[in-house]
Amino acid sequence: MAQITKDTVIGDILDIAPDAAPVFMSIGMHCLGCPASRGETVEQACAVHGIPVDEVLGKLNQLVKD
């Protein structure tokens, strides 16, 4: 995965980088095994949890880069 964007589906991120789960857990997304949550985009998850999408994207992209 070259870069994670606001439109990237969470399930795709977790399939490629399972170690990204703690980033989602830190924003209050505790149901990562739920099919609905895995089908959300990063932007949708951030909107539901009231977190700035750019903040989460920065963490995720740093994680997959390392």
PDBQT receptor file of N, H, CA, C and O in Angstrom, charges set to zero:
ATOM      1  N   MET A   1       0.856  -1.171   0.000  1.00  0.00    +0.000 N 
ATOM      2  CA  MET A   1       0.000   0.000   0.000  1.00  0.00    +0.000 C 
ATOM      3  C   MET A   1       0.902   1.234   0.000  1.00  0.00    +0.000 C 
ATOM      4  O   MET A   1       1.699   1.429   0.918  1.00  0.00    +0.000 OA
ATOM      5  N   ALA A   2       0.773   2.048  -1.015  1.00  0.00    +0.000 N 
ATOM      6  H   ALA A   2       0.125   1.889  -1.760  1.00  0.00    +0.000 HD
ATOM      7  CA  ALA A   2       1.637   3.207  -1.158  1.00  0.00    +0.000 C 
ATOM      8  C   ALA A   2       1.338   4.279  -0.113  1.00  0.00    +0.000 C 
ATOM      9  O   ALA A   2       2.236   4.741   0.590  1.00  0.00    +0.000 OA
ATOM     10  N   GLN A   3       0.085   4.661  -0.020  1.00  0.00    +0.000 N 
ATOM     11  H   GLN A   3      -0.644   4.285  -0.591  1.00  0.00    +0.000 HD
ATOM     12  CA  GLN A   3      -0.294   5.679   0.951  1.00  0.00    +0.000 C 
ATOM     13  C   GLN A   3      -1.745   5.464   1.345  1.00  0.00    +0.000 C 
ATOM     14  O   GLN A   3      -2.594   5.146   0.512  1.00  0.00    +0.000 OA
ATOM     15  N   ILE A   4      -2.007   5.640   2.608  1.00  0.00    +0.000 N 
ATOM     16  H   ILE A   4      -1.317   5.898   3.285  1.00  0.00    +0.000 HD
ATOM     17  CA  ILE A   4      -3.373   5.533   3.114  1.00  0.00    +0.000 C 
ATOM     18  C   ILE A   4      -4.013   6.909   2.995  1.00  0.00    +0.000 C 
ATOM     19  O   ILE A   4      -3.435   7.912   3.410  1.00  0.00    +0.000 OA
ATOM     20  N   THR A   5      -5.213   6.945   2.424  1.00  0.00    +0.000 N 
ATOM     21  H   THR A   5      -5.684   6.129   2.086  1.00  0.00    +0.000 HD
ATOM     22  CA  THR A   5      -5.950   8.198   2.275  1.00  0.00    +0.000 C 
ATOM     23  C   THR A   5      -7.240   8.121   3.081  1.00  0.00    +0.000 C 
ATOM     24  O   THR A   5      -7.555   7.085   3.668  1.00  0.00    +0.000 OA
ATOM     25  N   LYS A   6      -7.974   9.213   3.104  1.00  0.00    +0.000 N 
ATOM     26  H   LYS A   6      -7.718  10.054   2.628  1.00  0.00    +0.000 HD
ATOM     27  CA  LYS A   6      -9.244   9.243   3.833  1.00  0.00    +0.000 C 
ATOM     28  C   LYS A   6     -10.251   8.273   3.244  1.00  0.00    +0.000 C 
ATOM     29  O   LYS A   6     -11.208   7.890   3.918  1.00  0.00    +0.000 OA
ATOM     30  N   ASP A   7     -10.051   7.871   1.998  1.00  0.00    +0.000 N 
ATOM     31  H   ASP A   7      -9.275   8.182   1.451  1.00  0.00    +0.000 HD
ATOM     32  CA  ASP A   7     -10.972   6.963   1.323  1.00  0.00    +0.000 C 
ATOM     33  C   ASP A   7     -10.556   5.499   1.408  1.00  0.00    +0.000 C 
ATOM     34  O   ASP A   7     -11.248   4.627   0.883  1.00  0.00    +0.000 OA
ATOM     35  N   THR A   8      -9.439   5.225   2.061  1.00  0.00    +0.000 N 
ATOM     36  H   THR A   8      -8.877   5.934   2.487  1.00  0.00    +0.000 HD
ATOM     37  CA  THR A   8      -8.977   3.845   2.196  1.00  0.00    +0.000 C 
ATOM     38  C   THR A   8      -9.878   3.109   3.188  1.00  0.00    +0.000 C 
ATOM     39  O   THR A   8     -10.217   3.636   4.248  1.00  0.00    +0.000 OA
ATOM     40  N   VAL A   9     -10.255   1.898   2.827  1.00  0.00    +0.000 N 
ATOM     41  H   VAL A   9      -9.981   1.470   1.966  1.00  0.00    +0.000 HD
ATOM     42  CA  VAL A   9     -11.147   1.087   3.660  1.00  0.00    +0.000 C 
ATOM     43  C   VAL A   9     -10.334   0.457   4.799  1.00  0.00    +0.000 C 
ATOM     44  O   VAL A   9      -9.240  -0.065   4.581  1.00  0.00    +0.000 OA
ATOM     45  N   ILE A  10     -10.880   0.514   5.994  1.00  0.00    +0.000 N 
ATOM     46  H   ILE A  10     -11.769   0.938   6.171  1.00  0.00    +0.000 HD
ATOM     47  CA  ILE A  10     -10.177   0.035   7.185  1.00  0.00    +0.000 C 
ATOM     48  C   ILE A  10      -9.809  -1.440   7.069  1.00  0.00    +0.000 C 
ATOM     49  O   ILE A  10      -8.719  -1.840   7.479  1.00  0.00    +0.000 OA
ATOM     50  N   GLY A  11     -10.693  -2.239   6.523  1.00  0.00    +0.000 N 
ATOM     51  H   GLY A  11     -11.579  -1.914   6.190  1.00  0.00    +0.000 HD
ATOM     52  CA  GLY A  11     -10.391  -3.663   6.350  1.00  0.00    +0.000 C 
ATOM     53  C   GLY A  11      -9.165  -3.882   5.485  1.00  0.00    +0.000 C 
ATOM     54  O   GLY A  11      -8.371  -4.784   5.755  1.00  0.00    +0.000 OA
ATOM     55  N   ASP A  12      -8.998  -3.072   4.452  1.00  0.00    +0.000 N 
ATOM     56  H   ASP A  12      -9.643  -2.340   4.233  1.00  0.00    +0.000 HD
ATOM     57  CA  ASP A  12      -7.813  -3.182   3.583  1.00  0.00    +0.000 C 
ATOM     58  C   ASP A  12      -6.547  -2.836   4.361  1.00  0.00    +0.000 C 
ATOM     59  O   ASP A  12      -5.517  -3.493   4.207  1.00  0.00    +0.000 OA
ATOM     60  N   ILE A  13      -6.631  -1.808   5.191  1.00  0.00    +0.000 N 
ATOM     61  H   ILE A  13      -7.467  -1.275   5.316  1.00  0.00    +0.000 HD
ATOM     62  CA  ILE A  13      -5.470  -1.412   5.993  1.00  0.00    +0.000 C 
ATOM     63  C   ILE A  13      -5.087  -2.544   6.945  1.00  0.00    +0.000 C 
ATOM     64  O   ILE A  13      -3.914  -2.901   7.052  1.00  0.00    +0.000 OA
ATOM     65  N   LEU A  14      -6.079  -3.102   7.632  1.00  0.00    +0.000 N 
ATOM     66  H   LEU A  14      -7.032  -2.812   7.544  1.00  0.00    +0.000 HD
ATOM     67  CA  LEU A  14      -5.802  -4.153   8.605  1.00  0.00    +0.000 C 
ATOM     68  C   LEU A  14      -5.295  -5.433   7.948  1.00  0.00    +0.000 C 
ATOM     69  O   LEU A  14      -4.505  -6.163   8.548  1.00  0.00    +0.000 OA
ATOM     70  N   ASP A  15      -5.737  -5.712   6.730  1.00  0.00    +0.000 N 
ATOM     71  H   ASP A  15      -6.378  -5.119   6.243  1.00  0.00    +0.000 HD
ATOM     72  CA  ASP A  15      -5.241  -6.896   6.013  1.00  0.00    +0.000 C 
ATOM     73  C   ASP A  15      -3.760  -6.750   5.677  1.00  0.00    +0.000 C 
ATOM     74  O   ASP A  15      -3.000  -7.716   5.749  1.00  0.00    +0.000 OA
ATOM     75  N   ILE A  16      -3.361  -5.545   5.313  1.00  0.00    +0.000 N 
ATOM     76  H   ILE A  16      -3.978  -4.760   5.255  1.00  0.00    +0.000 HD
ATOM     77  CA  ILE A  16      -1.978  -5.306   4.909  1.00  0.00    +0.000 C 
ATOM     78  C   ILE A  16      -1.084  -4.986   6.106  1.00  0.00    +0.000 C 
ATOM     79  O   ILE A  16       0.085  -5.374   6.135  1.00  0.00    +0.000 OA
ATOM     80  N   ALA A  17      -1.637  -4.279   7.091  1.00  0.00    +0.000 N 
ATOM     81  H   ALA A  17      -2.586  -3.965   7.067  1.00  0.00    +0.000 HD
ATOM     82  CA  ALA A  17      -0.851  -3.860   8.264  1.00  0.00    +0.000 C 
ATOM     83  C   ALA A  17      -1.655  -4.103   9.535  1.00  0.00    +0.000 C 
ATOM     84  O   ALA A  17      -2.221  -3.163  10.093  1.00  0.00    +0.000 OA
ATOM     85  N   PRO A  18      -1.716  -5.360  10.007  1.00  0.00    +0.000 N 
ATOM     86  CA  PRO A  18      -2.483  -5.659  11.209  1.00  0.00    +0.000 C 
ATOM     87  C   PRO A  18      -2.039  -4.860  12.435  1.00  0.00    +0.000 C 
ATOM     88  O   PRO A  18      -2.818  -4.659  13.367  1.00  0.00    +0.000 OA
ATOM     89  N   ASP A  19      -0.791  -4.410  12.429  1.00  0.00    +0.000 N 
ATOM     90  H   ASP A  19      -0.158  -4.574  11.672  1.00  0.00    +0.000 HD
ATOM     91  CA  ASP A  19      -0.291  -3.618  13.553  1.00  0.00    +0.000 C 
ATOM     92  C   ASP A  19      -0.884  -2.207  13.580  1.00  0.00    +0.000 C 
ATOM     93  O   ASP A  19      -0.552  -1.415  14.462  1.00  0.00    +0.000 OA
ATOM     94  N   ALA A  20      -1.757  -1.890  12.624  1.00  0.00    +0.000 N 
ATOM     95  H   ALA A  20      -2.027  -2.534  11.908  1.00  0.00    +0.000 HD
ATOM     96  CA  ALA A  20      -2.451  -0.603  12.623  1.00  0.00    +0.000 C 
ATOM     97  C   ALA A  20      -3.649  -0.614  13.574  1.00  0.00    +0.000 C 
ATOM     98  O   ALA A  20      -4.212   0.440  13.868  1.00  0.00    +0.000 OA
ATOM     99  N   ALA A  21      -4.036  -1.776  14.049  1.00  0.00    +0.000 N 
ATOM    100  H   ALA A  21      -3.578  -2.632  13.810  1.00  0.00    +0.000 HD
ATOM    101  CA  ALA A  21      -5.204  -1.884  14.935  1.00  0.00    +0.000 C 
ATOM    102  C   ALA A  21      -5.118  -0.950  16.149  1.00  0.00    +0.000 C 
ATOM    103  O   ALA A  21      -6.119  -0.315  16.482  1.00  0.00    +0.000 OA
ATOM    104  N   PRO A  22      -3.973  -0.840  16.821  1.00  0.00    +0.000 N 
ATOM    105  CA  PRO A  22      -3.910   0.073  17.977  1.00  0.00    +0.000 C 
ATOM    106  C   PRO A  22      -4.208   1.534  17.629  1.00  0.00    +0.000 C 
ATOM    107  O   PRO A  22      -4.705   2.280  18.473  1.00  0.00    +0.000 OA
ATOM    108  N   VAL A  23      -3.913   1.942  16.408  1.00  0.00    +0.000 N 
ATOM    109  H   VAL A  23      -3.509   1.335  15.723  1.00  0.00    +0.000 HD
ATOM    110  CA  VAL A  23      -4.223   3.323  16.003  1.00  0.00    +0.000 C 
ATOM    111  C   VAL A  23      -5.739   3.511  16.018  1.00  0.00    +0.000 C 
ATOM    112  O   VAL A  23      -6.244   4.514  16.522  1.00  0.00    +0.000 OA
ATOM    113  N   PHE A  24      -6.454   2.539  15.462  1.00  0.00    +0.000 N 
ATOM    114  H   PHE A  24      -6.043   1.724  15.053  1.00  0.00    +0.000 HD
ATOM    115  CA  PHE A  24      -7.913   2.637  15.459  1.00  0.00    +0.000 C 
ATOM    116  C   PHE A  24      -8.490   2.510  16.868  1.00  0.00    +0.000 C 
ATOM    117  O   PHE A  24      -9.449   3.197  17.220  1.00  0.00    +0.000 OA
ATOM    118  N   MET A  25      -7.906   1.640  17.653  1.00  0.00    +0.000 N 
ATOM    119  H   MET A  25      -7.127   1.083  17.367  1.00  0.00    +0.000 HD
ATOM    120  CA  MET A  25      -8.370   1.477  19.031  1.00  0.00    +0.000 C 
ATOM    121  C   MET A  25      -8.191   2.790  19.810  1.00  0.00    +0.000 C 
ATOM    122  O   MET A  25      -9.015   3.120  20.663  1.00  0.00    +0.000 OA
ATOM    123  N   SER A  26      -7.129   3.526  19.523  1.00  0.00    +0.000 N 
ATOM    124  H   SER A  26      -6.459   3.258  18.830  1.00  0.00    +0.000 HD
ATOM    125  CA  SER A  26      -6.849   4.761  20.249  1.00  0.00    +0.000 C 
ATOM    126  C   SER A  26      -7.873   5.862  19.966  1.00  0.00    +0.000 C 
ATOM    127  O   SER A  26      -8.000   6.804  20.748  1.00  0.00    +0.000 OA
ATOM    128  N   ILE A  27      -8.610   5.746  18.844  1.00  0.00    +0.000 N 
ATOM    129  H   ILE A  27      -8.507   4.980  18.209  1.00  0.00    +0.000 HD
ATOM    130  CA  ILE A  27      -9.641   6.743  18.551  1.00  0.00    +0.000 C 
ATOM    131  C   ILE A  27     -11.019   6.258  18.991  1.00  0.00    +0.000 C 
ATOM    132  O   ILE A  27     -12.031   6.893  18.695  1.00  0.00    +0.000 OA
ATOM    133  N   GLY A  28     -11.052   5.134  19.695  1.00  0.00    +0.000 N 
ATOM    134  H   GLY A  28     -10.230   4.618  19.935  1.00  0.00    +0.000 HD
ATOM    135  CA  GLY A  28     -12.316   4.638  20.218  1.00  0.00    +0.000 C 
ATOM    136  C   GLY A  28     -12.993   3.604  19.352  1.00  0.00    +0.000 C 
ATOM    137  O   GLY A  28     -14.140   3.238  19.607  1.00  0.00    +0.000 OA
ATOM    138  N   MET A  29     -12.310   3.132  18.341  1.00  0.00    +0.000 N 
ATOM    139  H   MET A  29     -11.378   3.430  18.134  1.00  0.00    +0.000 HD
ATOM    140  CA  MET A  29     -12.876   2.135  17.435  1.00  0.00    +0.000 C 
ATOM    141  C   MET A  29     -12.508   0.750  17.958  1.00  0.00    +0.000 C 
ATOM    142  O   MET A  29     -11.511   0.161  17.542  1.00  0.00    +0.000 OA
ATOM    143  N   HIS A  30     -13.319   0.243  18.868  1.00  0.00    +0.000 N 
ATOM    144  H   HIS A  30     -14.129   0.722  19.206  1.00  0.00    +0.000 HD
ATOM    145  CA  HIS A  30     -13.000  -1.001  19.563  1.00  0.00    +0.000 C 
ATOM    146  C   HIS A  30     -13.634  -2.232  18.931  1.00  0.00    +0.000 C 
ATOM    147  O   HIS A  30     -13.458  -3.340  19.436  1.00  0.00    +0.000 OA
ATOM    148  N   CYS A  31     -14.352  -2.062  17.860  1.00  0.00    +0.000 N 
ATOM    149  H   CYS A  31     -14.494  -1.161  17.450  1.00  0.00    +0.000 HD
ATOM    150  CA  CYS A  31     -15.039  -3.208  17.251  1.00  0.00    +0.000 C 
ATOM    151  C   CYS A  31     -14.448  -3.535  15.878  1.00  0.00    +0.000 C 
ATOM    152  O   CYS A  31     -15.187  -3.668  14.902  1.00  0.00    +0.000 OA
ATOM    153  N   LEU A  32     -13.148  -3.661  15.799  1.00  0.00    +0.000 N 
ATOM    154  H   LEU A  32     -12.548  -3.553  16.592  1.00  0.00    +0.000 HD
ATOM    155  CA  LEU A  32     -12.486  -3.878  14.512  1.00  0.00    +0.000 C 
ATOM    156  C   LEU A  32     -12.838  -5.210  13.865  1.00  0.00    +0.000 C 
ATOM    157  O   LEU A  32     -12.656  -5.370  12.658  1.00  0.00    +0.000 OA
ATOM    158  N   GLY A  33     -13.331  -6.159  14.628  1.00  0.00    +0.000 N 
ATOM    159  H   GLY A  33     -13.479  -6.029  15.609  1.00  0.00    +0.000 HD
ATOM    160  CA  GLY A  33     -13.724  -7.439  14.065  1.00  0.00    +0.000 C 
ATOM    161  C   GLY A  33     -15.104  -7.408  13.427  1.00  0.00    +0.000 C 
ATOM    162  O   GLY A  33     -15.488  -8.339  12.720  1.00  0.00    +0.000 OA
ATOM    163  N   CYS A  34     -15.836  -6.352  13.675  1.00  0.00    +0.000 N 
ATOM    164  H   CYS A  34     -15.523  -5.596  14.249  1.00  0.00    +0.000 HD
ATOM    165  CA  CYS A  34     -17.183  -6.210  13.135  1.00  0.00    +0.000 C 
ATOM    166  C   CYS A  34     -17.111  -5.946  11.632  1.00  0.00    +0.000 C 
ATOM    167  O   CYS A  34     -16.359  -5.075  11.195  1.00  0.00    +0.000 OA
ATOM    168  N   PRO A  35     -17.881  -6.684  10.840  1.00  0.00    +0.000 N 
ATOM    169  CA  PRO A  35     -17.848  -6.467   9.385  1.00  0.00    +0.000 C 
ATOM    170  C   PRO A  35     -18.161  -5.030   8.979  1.00  0.00    +0.000 C 
ATOM    171  O   PRO A  35     -17.603  -4.526   8.005  1.00  0.00    +0.000 OA
ATOM    172  N   ALA A  36     -19.044  -4.373   9.714  1.00  0.00    +0.000 N 
ATOM    173  H   ALA A  36     -19.497  -4.782  10.506  1.00  0.00    +0.000 HD
ATOM    174  CA  ALA A  36     -19.383  -2.987   9.366  1.00  0.00    +0.000 C 
ATOM    175  C   ALA A  36     -18.191  -2.063   9.535  1.00  0.00    +0.000 C 
ATOM    176  O   ALA A  36     -17.947  -1.206   8.686  1.00  0.00    +0.000 OA
ATOM    177  N   SER A  37     -17.442  -2.226  10.626  1.00  0.00    +0.000 N 
ATOM    178  H   SER A  37     -17.640  -2.922  11.316  1.00  0.00    +0.000 HD
ATOM    179  CA  SER A  37     -16.310  -1.327  10.857  1.00  0.00    +0.000 C 
ATOM    180  C   SER A  37     -15.203  -1.569   9.845  1.00  0.00    +0.000 C 
ATOM    181  O   SER A  37     -14.531  -0.627   9.424  1.00  0.00    +0.000 OA
ATOM    182  N   ARG A  38     -15.007  -2.814   9.452  1.00  0.00    +0.000 N 
ATOM    183  H   ARG A  38     -15.553  -3.579   9.793  1.00  0.00    +0.000 HD
ATOM    184  CA  ARG A  38     -13.966  -3.123   8.469  1.00  0.00    +0.000 C 
ATOM    185  C   ARG A  38     -14.307  -2.562   7.089  1.00  0.00    +0.000 C 
ATOM    186  O   ARG A  38     -13.425  -2.403   6.246  1.00  0.00    +0.000 OA
ATOM    187  N   GLY A  39     -15.578  -2.263   6.861  1.00  0.00    +0.000 N 
ATOM    188  H   GLY A  39     -16.295  -2.391   7.546  1.00  0.00    +0.000 HD
ATOM    189  CA  GLY A  39     -15.995  -1.727   5.571  1.00  0.00    +0.000 C 
ATOM    190  C   GLY A  39     -16.026  -0.212   5.516  1.00  0.00    +0.000 C 
ATOM    191  O   GLY A  39     -16.280   0.363   4.457  1.00  0.00    +0.000 OA
ATOM    192  N   GLU A  40     -15.772   0.443   6.638  1.00  0.00    +0.000 N 
ATOM    193  H   GLU A  40     -15.565  -0.024   7.498  1.00  0.00    +0.000 HD
ATOM    194  CA  GLU A  40     -15.750   1.909   6.677  1.00  0.00    +0.000 C 
ATOM    195  C   GLU A  40     -14.446   2.445   6.118  1.00  0.00    +0.000 C 
ATOM    196  O   GLU A  40     -13.416   1.771   6.141  1.00  0.00    +0.000 OA
ATOM    197  N   THR A  41     -14.507   3.658   5.619  1.00  0.00    +0.000 N 
ATOM    198  H   THR A  41     -15.344   4.205   5.600  1.00  0.00    +0.000 HD
ATOM    199  CA  THR A  41     -13.280   4.340   5.229  1.00  0.00    +0.000 C 
ATOM    200  C   THR A  41     -12.690   5.006   6.466  1.00  0.00    +0.000 C 
ATOM    201  O   THR A  41     -13.357   5.127   7.493  1.00  0.00    +0.000 OA
ATOM    202  N   VAL A  42     -11.456   5.428   6.362  1.00  0.00    +0.000 N 
ATOM    203  H   VAL A  42     -10.915   5.330   5.527  1.00  0.00    +0.000 HD
ATOM    204  CA  VAL A  42     -10.816   6.149   7.460  1.00  0.00    +0.000 C 
ATOM    205  C   VAL A  42     -11.612   7.419   7.774  1.00  0.00    +0.000 C 
ATOM    206  O   VAL A  42     -11.805   7.760   8.941  1.00  0.00    +0.000 OA
ATOM    207  N   GLU A  43     -12.059   8.097   6.761  1.00  0.00    +0.000 N 
ATOM    208  H   GLU A  43     -11.902   7.820   5.813  1.00  0.00    +0.000 HD
ATOM    209  CA  GLU A  43     -12.820   9.334   6.966  1.00  0.00    +0.000 C 
ATOM    210  C   GLU A  43     -14.123   9.063   7.720  1.00  0.00    +0.000 C 
ATOM    211  O   GLU A  43     -14.481   9.822   8.621  1.00  0.00    +0.000 OA
ATOM    212  N   GLN A  44     -14.829   8.001   7.367  1.00  0.00    +0.000 N 
ATOM    213  H   GLN A  44     -14.538   7.384   6.636  1.00  0.00    +0.000 HD
ATOM    214  CA  GLN A  44     -16.078   7.668   8.040  1.00  0.00    +0.000 C 
ATOM    215  C   GLN A  44     -15.840   7.344   9.521  1.00  0.00    +0.000 C 
ATOM    216  O   GLN A  44     -16.587   7.796  10.389  1.00  0.00    +0.000 OA
ATOM    217  N   ALA A  45     -14.811   6.570   9.794  1.00  0.00    +0.000 N 
ATOM    218  H   ALA A  45     -14.204   6.203   9.089  1.00  0.00    +0.000 HD
ATOM    219  CA  ALA A  45     -14.500   6.202  11.177  1.00  0.00    +0.000 C 
ATOM    220  C   ALA A  45     -14.154   7.440  11.999  1.00  0.00    +0.000 C 
ATOM    221  O   ALA A  45     -14.595   7.580  13.140  1.00  0.00    +0.000 OA
ATOM    222  N   CYS A  46     -13.377   8.321  11.421  1.00  0.00    +0.000 N 
ATOM    223  H   CYS A  46     -13.019   8.207  10.495  1.00  0.00    +0.000 HD
ATOM    224  CA  CYS A  46     -12.991   9.539  12.137  1.00  0.00    +0.000 C 
ATOM    225  C   CYS A  46     -14.210  10.423  12.405  1.00  0.00    +0.000 C 
ATOM    226  O   CYS A  46     -14.329  11.014  13.479  1.00  0.00    +0.000 OA
ATOM    227  N   ALA A  47     -15.108  10.509  11.434  1.00  0.00    +0.000 N 
ATOM    228  H   ALA A  47     -15.011  10.028  10.563  1.00  0.00    +0.000 HD
ATOM    229  CA  ALA A  47     -16.306  11.326  11.607  1.00  0.00    +0.000 C 
ATOM    230  C   ALA A  47     -17.173  10.785  12.737  1.00  0.00    +0.000 C 
ATOM    231  O   ALA A  47     -17.677  11.553  13.556  1.00  0.00    +0.000 OA
ATOM    232  N   VAL A  48     -17.347   9.475  12.786  1.00  0.00    +0.000 N 
ATOM    233  H   VAL A  48     -16.937   8.851  12.121  1.00  0.00    +0.000 HD
ATOM    234  CA  VAL A  48     -18.172   8.854  13.823  1.00  0.00    +0.000 C 
ATOM    235  C   VAL A  48     -17.572   9.077  15.205  1.00  0.00    +0.000 C 
ATOM    236  O   VAL A  48     -18.298   9.259  16.182  1.00  0.00    +0.000 OA
ATOM    237  N   HIS A  49     -16.240   9.063  15.284  1.00  0.00    +0.000 N 
ATOM    238  H   HIS A  49     -15.650   8.915  14.491  1.00  0.00    +0.000 HD
ATOM    239  CA  HIS A  49     -15.574   9.165  16.580  1.00  0.00    +0.000 C 
ATOM    240  C   HIS A  49     -15.075  10.576  16.900  1.00  0.00    +0.000 C 
ATOM    241  O   HIS A  49     -14.430  10.790  17.927  1.00  0.00    +0.000 OA
ATOM    242  N   GLY A  50     -15.374  11.537  16.021  1.00  0.00    +0.000 N 
ATOM    243  H   GLY A  50     -15.898  11.363  15.187  1.00  0.00    +0.000 HD
ATOM    244  CA  GLY A  50     -15.037  12.927  16.287  1.00  0.00    +0.000 C 
ATOM    245  C   GLY A  50     -13.547  13.220  16.330  1.00  0.00    +0.000 C 
ATOM    246  O   GLY A  50     -13.090  14.059  17.107  1.00  0.00    +0.000 OA
ATOM    247  N   ILE A  51     -12.797  12.525  15.492  1.00  0.00    +0.000 N 
ATOM    248  H   ILE A  51     -13.168  11.844  14.861  1.00  0.00    +0.000 HD
ATOM    249  CA  ILE A  51     -11.342  12.685  15.453  1.00  0.00    +0.000 C 
ATOM    250  C   ILE A  51     -10.949  13.301  14.111  1.00  0.00    +0.000 C 
ATOM    251  O   ILE A  51     -11.487  12.896  13.080  1.00  0.00    +0.000 OA
ATOM    252  N   PRO A  52     -10.027  14.268  14.093  1.00  0.00    +0.000 N 
ATOM    253  CA  PRO A  52      -9.571  14.843  12.816  1.00  0.00    +0.000 C 
ATOM    254  C   PRO A  52      -8.921  13.770  11.940  1.00  0.00    +0.000 C 
ATOM    255  O   PRO A  52      -8.002  13.074  12.372  1.00  0.00    +0.000 OA
ATOM    256  N   VAL A  53      -9.405  13.648  10.721  1.00  0.00    +0.000 N 
ATOM    257  H   VAL A  53     -10.151  14.213  10.370  1.00  0.00    +0.000 HD
ATOM    258  CA  VAL A  53      -8.922  12.597   9.819  1.00  0.00    +0.000 C 
ATOM    259  C   VAL A  53      -7.425  12.750   9.533  1.00  0.00    +0.000 C 
ATOM    260  O   VAL A  53      -6.715  11.752   9.409  1.00  0.00    +0.000 OA
ATOM    261  N   ASP A  54      -6.949  13.978   9.429  1.00  0.00    +0.000 N 
ATOM    262  H   ASP A  54      -7.526  14.788   9.530  1.00  0.00    +0.000 HD
ATOM    263  CA  ASP A  54      -5.524  14.187   9.129  1.00  0.00    +0.000 C 
ATOM    264  C   ASP A  54      -4.626  13.650  10.235  1.00  0.00    +0.000 C 
ATOM    265  O   ASP A  54      -3.529  13.159   9.969  1.00  0.00    +0.000 OA
ATOM    266  N   GLU A  55      -5.093  13.743  11.470  1.00  0.00    +0.000 N 
ATOM    267  H   GLU A  55      -5.985  14.141  11.686  1.00  0.00    +0.000 HD
ATOM    268  CA  GLU A  55      -4.323  13.225  12.605  1.00  0.00    +0.000 C 
ATOM    269  C   GLU A  55      -4.147  11.703  12.494  1.00  0.00    +0.000 C 
ATOM    270  O   GLU A  55      -3.052  11.178  12.693  1.00  0.00    +0.000 OA
ATOM    271  N   VAL A  56      -5.224  11.021  12.180  1.00  0.00    +0.000 N 
ATOM    272  H   VAL A  56      -6.114  11.448  12.019  1.00  0.00    +0.000 HD
ATOM    273  CA  VAL A  56      -5.191   9.564  12.063  1.00  0.00    +0.000 C 
ATOM    274  C   VAL A  56      -4.391   9.146  10.833  1.00  0.00    +0.000 C 
ATOM    275  O   VAL A  56      -3.611   8.195  10.892  1.00  0.00    +0.000 OA
ATOM    276  N   LEU A  57      -4.580   9.849   9.729  1.00  0.00    +0.000 N 
ATOM    277  H   LEU A  57      -5.213  10.621   9.682  1.00  0.00    +0.000 HD
ATOM    278  CA  LEU A  57      -3.825   9.524   8.514  1.00  0.00    +0.000 C 
ATOM    279  C   LEU A  57      -2.327   9.659   8.738  1.00  0.00    +0.000 C 
ATOM    280  O   LEU A  57      -1.544   8.854   8.233  1.00  0.00    +0.000 OA
ATOM    281  N   GLY A  58      -1.931  10.670   9.494  1.00  0.00    +0.000 N 
ATOM    282  H   GLY A  58      -2.567  11.323   9.905  1.00  0.00    +0.000 HD
ATOM    283  CA  GLY A  58      -0.511  10.844   9.796  1.00  0.00    +0.000 C 
ATOM    284  C   GLY A  58       0.044   9.653  10.551  1.00  0.00    +0.000 C 
ATOM    285  O   GLY A  58       1.130   9.163  10.241  1.00  0.00    +0.000 OA
ATOM    286  N   LYS A  59      -0.703   9.187  11.543  1.00  0.00    +0.000 N 
ATOM    287  H   LYS A  59      -1.585   9.585  11.795  1.00  0.00    +0.000 HD
ATOM    288  CA  LYS A  59      -0.260   8.031  12.333  1.00  0.00    +0.000 C 
ATOM    289  C   LYS A  59      -0.205   6.767  11.480  1.00  0.00    +0.000 C 
ATOM    290  O   LYS A  59       0.760   6.005  11.545  1.00  0.00    +0.000 OA
ATOM    291  N   LEU A  60      -1.242   6.555  10.687  1.00  0.00    +0.000 N 
ATOM    292  H   LEU A  60      -2.026   7.174  10.634  1.00  0.00    +0.000 HD
ATOM    293  CA  LEU A  60      -1.298   5.343   9.867  1.00  0.00    +0.000 C 
ATOM    294  C   LEU A  60      -0.197   5.323   8.812  1.00  0.00    +0.000 C 
ATOM    295  O   LEU A  60       0.464   4.303   8.613  1.00  0.00    +0.000 OA
ATOM    296  N   ASN A  61      -0.006   6.443   8.145  1.00  0.00    +0.000 N 
ATOM    297  H   ASN A  61      -0.542   7.271   8.307  1.00  0.00    +0.000 HD
ATOM    298  CA  ASN A  61       1.012   6.486   7.089  1.00  0.00    +0.000 C 
ATOM    299  C   ASN A  61       2.418   6.360   7.662  1.00  0.00    +0.000 C 
ATOM    300  O   ASN A  61       3.296   5.783   7.020  1.00  0.00    +0.000 OA
ATOM    301  N   GLN A  62       2.643   6.887   8.847  1.00  0.00    +0.000 N 
ATOM    302  H   GLN A  62       1.931   7.356   9.369  1.00  0.00    +0.000 HD
ATOM    303  CA  GLN A  62       3.945   6.710   9.496  1.00  0.00    +0.000 C 
ATOM    304  C   GLN A  62       4.159   5.245   9.833  1.00  0.00    +0.000 C 
ATOM    305  O   GLN A  62       5.259   4.717   9.665  1.00  0.00    +0.000 OA
ATOM    306  N   LEU A  63       3.126   4.599  10.300  1.00  0.00    +0.000 N 
ATOM    307  H   LEU A  63       2.232   5.027  10.435  1.00  0.00    +0.000 HD
ATOM    308  CA  LEU A  63       3.199   3.190  10.669  1.00  0.00    +0.000 C 
ATOM    309  C   LEU A  63       3.536   2.310   9.473  1.00  0.00    +0.000 C 
ATOM    310  O   LEU A  63       4.424   1.462   9.565  1.00  0.00    +0.000 OA
ATOM    311  N   VAL A  64       2.849   2.495   8.360  1.00  0.00    +0.000 N 
ATOM    312  H   VAL A  64       2.128   3.184   8.285  1.00  0.00    +0.000 HD
ATOM    313  CA  VAL A  64       3.099   1.648   7.190  1.00  0.00    +0.000 C 
ATOM    314  C   VAL A  64       4.427   1.998   6.523  1.00  0.00    +0.000 C 
ATOM    315  O   VAL A  64       5.017   1.168   5.831  1.00  0.00    +0.000 OA
ATOM    316  N   LYS A  65       4.890   3.216   6.730  1.00  0.00    +0.000 N 
ATOM    317  H   LYS A  65       4.410   3.890   7.292  1.00  0.00    +0.000 HD
ATOM    318  CA  LYS A  65       6.177   3.635   6.174  1.00  0.00    +0.000 C 
ATOM    319  C   LYS A  65       7.332   2.965   6.921  1.00  0.00    +0.000 C 
ATOM    320  O   LYS A  65       8.331   2.564   6.324  1.00  0.00    +0.000 OA
ATOM    321  N   ASP A  66       7.168   2.854   8.248  1.00  0.00    +0.000 N 
ATOM    322  H   ASP A  66       6.356   3.179   8.733  1.00  0.00    +0.000 HD
ATOM    323  CA  ASP A  66       8.215   2.255   9.093  1.00  0.00    +0.000 C 
ATOM    324  C   ASP A  66       8.182   0.781   8.883  1.00  0.00    +0.000 C 
ATOM    325  O   ASP A  66       8.972   0.054   9.486  1.00  0.00    +0.000 OA
TER     326      ASP A  66
